[in-house]
Amino acid sequence: MKTIVVYYSNKGSNKYLAEKIAQSLTCDLEEIKPRLNVFLLFLMNIHLGIKPLKHNIKGYDRVILCGPIWMGKLIPPLRSFIQKYSSKINQLVFVTCCASTDDQKNEKFGHGLVFNEVETQAKGKCILCQAFPVGLVLPDDKKEDANLVMKTHLNNENFNGEIQDRFKIFIEKVTEMN
Ligand SMILES: Cc1cc2nc3c(=O)[nH]c(=O)nc-3n(C[C@H](O)[C@H](O)[C@H](O)COP(=O)(O)O)c2cc1C
């Protein structure tokens, strides 16, 4: 399975995750670059699309798309990527390092709603969606601390325990789907 990981990240957690996936699968990696990379405008849904990717997406059996969730929405750079390349994507896997937990998945700001949107936008090509809630790296008594969760970013020091176990299972799942 020729695979590419494509990602957008504002604070670095999804960049970290994307790099780790590409390293584990020994596959290509490319960052999505918005034409206008202004975070506040994205929140207002003002965006000008993304720059063309350097890699030829049609040449891959599988695209793993990785990026954050803001305000319970599929963020503009990720949506633009799916819309621009949907005819060239063979299989899509969507991965997010977000703040919402598994229990909050179907709430207003939960990742479940974004998974539904990805599946709709990808027109049947999305075979798997996986969340890595950033709170998984926090101790049990801090997992509910919303301020701390929002300030936490993935790095080599905290990527262990529960999140690492979830990551290993994800990599096995993706590899088995070959
Ligand atoms: C303005 C803003 C809104 C956010 N809204 C959500 C949300 O609705 N649901 C969620 O799960 N996480 C939400 N988050 C958390 C981000 O998804 C999380 O911090 C993510 O790891 C950031 O990824 P990055 O470091 O790659 O930019 C939000 C973060 C910001 C800054």
The ligand as an SDF file (V2000), in Angstrom:
LIG
                    3D

 31 33  0  0  0  0  0  0  0  0999 V2000
   -9.8860   27.8370   18.9780 C   0  0  0  0  0  0  0  0  0  0  0  0
   -9.8100   26.3620   19.2890 C   0  0  0  0  0  0  0  0  0  0  0  0
  -10.9640   25.6000   19.2540 C   0  0  0  0  0  0  0  0  0  0  0  0
  -10.9260   24.2460   19.5340 C   0  0  0  0  0  0  0  0  0  0  0  0
  -12.0720   23.5130   19.4550 N   0  0  0  0  0  0  0  0  0  0  0  0
  -12.0300   22.1800   19.6690 C   0  0  0  0  0  0  0  0  0  0  0  0
  -13.2000   21.3870   19.5220 C   0  0  0  0  0  0  0  0  0  0  0  0
  -14.2870   21.8630   19.1870 O   0  0  0  0  0  0  0  0  0  0  0  0
  -13.1100   20.0580   19.7430 N   0  0  0  0  0  0  0  0  0  0  0  0
  -11.9380   19.4500   20.1080 C   0  0  0  0  0  0  0  0  0  0  0  0
  -11.9070   18.2370   20.2680 O   0  0  0  0  0  0  0  0  0  0  0  0
  -10.7880   20.1750   20.2400 N   0  0  0  0  0  0  0  0  0  0  0  0
  -10.8160   21.5190   20.0360 C   0  0  0  0  0  0  0  0  0  0  0  0
   -9.6700   22.2700   20.1510 N   0  0  0  0  0  0  0  0  0  0  0  0
   -8.4350   21.6170   20.5850 C   0  0  0  0  0  0  0  0  0  0  0  0
   -7.5010   21.2940   19.4170 C   0  0  0  0  0  0  0  0  0  0  0  0
   -8.1210   20.3980   18.5140 O   0  0  0  0  0  0  0  0  0  0  0  0
   -6.2430   20.6470   19.9980 C   0  0  0  0  0  0  0  0  0  0  0  0
   -5.6150   21.5680   20.8520 O   0  0  0  0  0  0  0  0  0  0  0  0
   -5.2750   20.1800   18.9270 C   0  0  0  0  0  0  0  0  0  0  0  0
   -4.4040   19.2360   19.5050 O   0  0  0  0  0  0  0  0  0  0  0  0
   -4.4330   21.2770   18.3170 C   0  0  0  0  0  0  0  0  0  0  0  0
   -3.6760   20.7150   17.2820 O   0  0  0  0  0  0  0  0  0  0  0  0
   -2.3320   21.3720   16.7410 P   0  0  0  0  0  0  0  0  0  0  0  0
   -1.3660   21.4370   17.9040 O   0  0  0  0  0  0  0  0  0  0  0  0
   -1.8570   20.4390   15.6920 O   0  0  0  0  0  0  0  0  0  0  0  0
   -2.6540   22.7240   16.2060 O   0  0  0  0  0  0  0  0  0  0  0  0
   -9.6850   23.6260   19.8790 C   0  0  0  0  0  0  0  0  0  0  0  0
   -8.5200   24.4050   19.9140 C   0  0  0  0  0  0  0  0  0  0  0  0
   -8.5680   25.7480   19.6220 C   0  0  0  0  0  0  0  0  0  0  0  0
   -7.2990   26.5530   19.6680 C   0  0  0  0  0  0  0  0  0  0  0  0
  1  2  1  0
  2  3  1  0
  2 30  2  0
  3  4  2  0
  4  5  1  0
  4 28  1  0
  5  6  2  0
  6  7  1  0
  6 13  1  0
  7  8  2  0
  7  9  1  0
  9 10  1  0
 10 11  2  0
 10 12  1  0
 12 13  2  0
 13 14  1  0
 14 15  1  0
 14 28  1  0
 15 16  1  0
 16 17  1  0
 16 18  1  0
 18 19  1  0
 18 20  1  0
 20 21  1  0
 20 22  1  0
 22 23  1  0
 23 24  1  0
 24 25  2  0
 24 26  1  0
 24 27  1  0
 28 29  2  0
 29 30  1  0
 30 31  1  0
M  END
$$$$
